[in-house]
């Protein structure tokens, strides 16, 4: 809905990453990071190196994580 604070999703996927064309965030694809502790996830990001010519990986902020949620759904979910 216009003016509701939401945006039309627009993504550019590659083999290893997906770029959110609205927020300009780049996310790694296909990991099971949800099962990691916070320190393990930080270490994982530090050891990623380069993916699709991008480096400097880090954990997202709380607001960046919120940008993944599909709020229009009855229950918020993440579009895989």
C-alpha positions as CSV (number, residue, x, y, z in Angstrom):
1,X,0.0,0.0,0.0
2,X,1.4,3.4,-0.9
3,X,2.4,5.4,2.1
4,X,2.3,2.5,4.5
5,X,6.1,2.4,4.9
6,X,6.5,-0.8,3.0
7,X,8.3,-1.3,-0.3
8,X,7.9,-3.5,-3.3
9,X,10.5,-6.3,-3.0
10,X,13.3,-6.1,-5.6
11,X,16.2,-8.6,-5.4
12,X,19.2,-9.5,-7.6
13,X,20.3,-13.1,-6.8
14,X,23.7,-14.6,-7.6
15,X,25.0,-18.0,-6.7
16,X,26.3,-17.0,-3.3
17,X,24.5,-13.8,-2.4
18,X,21.3,-11.8,-2.9
19,X,21.2,-8.0,-3.1
20,X,18.1,-6.1,-1.9
21,X,17.7,-3.4,-4.5
22,X,15.7,-1.3,-2.1
23,X,17.9,-1.3,1.0
24,X,21.1,-2.1,-1.0
25,X,22.1,-4.7,1.6
26,X,23.8,-7.9,0.3
27,X,23.0,-11.1,2.1
28,X,24.7,-14.5,1.9
29,X,22.5,-17.3,0.6
30,X,22.2,-20.9,1.7
31,X,23.6,-20.9,5.3
32,X,22.3,-22.2,8.5
33,X,23.4,-19.3,10.6
34,X,20.2,-19.5,12.7
35,X,21.8,-22.4,14.5
36,X,25.0,-20.5,15.5
37,X,25.7,-18.7,18.7
38,X,26.5,-15.0,18.4
39,X,30.2,-15.4,18.8
40,X,30.3,-18.3,16.3
41,X,28.4,-16.2,13.8
42,X,30.8,-13.3,14.3
43,X,33.7,-15.7,13.7
44,X,32.0,-17.1,10.6
45,X,31.6,-13.7,9.1
46,X,35.3,-12.9,9.8
47,X,36.4,-16.0,7.9
48,X,34.1,-15.6,4.8
49,X,36.7,-13.8,2.7
50,X,35.3,-12.9,-0.7
51,X,31.9,-13.9,-2.1
52,X,30.8,-12.6,-5.5
53,X,33.7,-10.0,-5.4
54,X,32.4,-8.7,-2.0
55,X,34.4,-8.8,1.3
56,X,34.1,-7.3,4.7
57,X,31.2,-9.5,5.8
58,X,29.5,-8.7,9.2
59,X,26.4,-9.6,11.2
60,X,23.4,-7.4,10.4
61,X,22.0,-4.9,12.8
62,X,18.6,-5.4,14.3
63,X,17.0,-2.9,11.8
64,X,18.7,-4.7,8.9
65,X,17.3,-8.0,10.0
66,X,13.8,-6.4,10.1
67,X,14.2,-5.5,6.4
68,X,14.0,-9.3,5.7
69,X,10.6,-9.7,7.2
70,X,7.5,-9.8,5.0
71,X,5.2,-7.8,7.3
72,X,2.1,-7.9,5.0
73,X,1.7,-11.6,5.8
74,X,-0.7,-12.8,8.6
75,X,2.5,-13.9,10.5
76,X,5.8,-12.1,9.6
77,X,8.1,-14.4,7.7
78,X,11.3,-14.3,5.7
79,X,11.0,-15.0,2.0
80,X,13.7,-17.6,1.3
